[in-house]
């Protein structure tokens, strides 16, 4: 039995947390991945938080989600990127 009903109403603003090493270029790489699936994504909306040791960084990126397929594609592309440790 598969559930076709989504708990998310589309379109909607949807936050995605992206984690990786605090490396120059990390934020830009995440922006490029997300912008490929959400052309209206605004980099200025990203919330950045460093770990206590400043070794890692988390980015909260709010995308305009238009479908489950779009969100799945964003998550897959982020997880496939070598600079991304995890996306939630």
C-alpha positions, 0 to 999 in steps of 0.5 A: 500500500502506498500513500499518495497524499503529501503532508506538504502543500505545494507550492510552499516555502520549504526549509532545507538544512545543509551541512558541510565542512566550513570551506571556502566555496561551500555556500556558493556550491549549495546555491548553485545546486539549489538554483538549478531546481529553484531559479527564484532561490534567493541566496540572501535568505540563507541562514548560516550557523557555524559549529562550536569549533567552526570546523562545520557549517550548516546552511538553512536554505528556504526553497519554493517547493513546487512538487515532491519530485522537485524536493527529491531532486534537490535533496539528491543533488545536494547529497551527491555533491562532494562538499555536502556532508548531509541534507535534512 
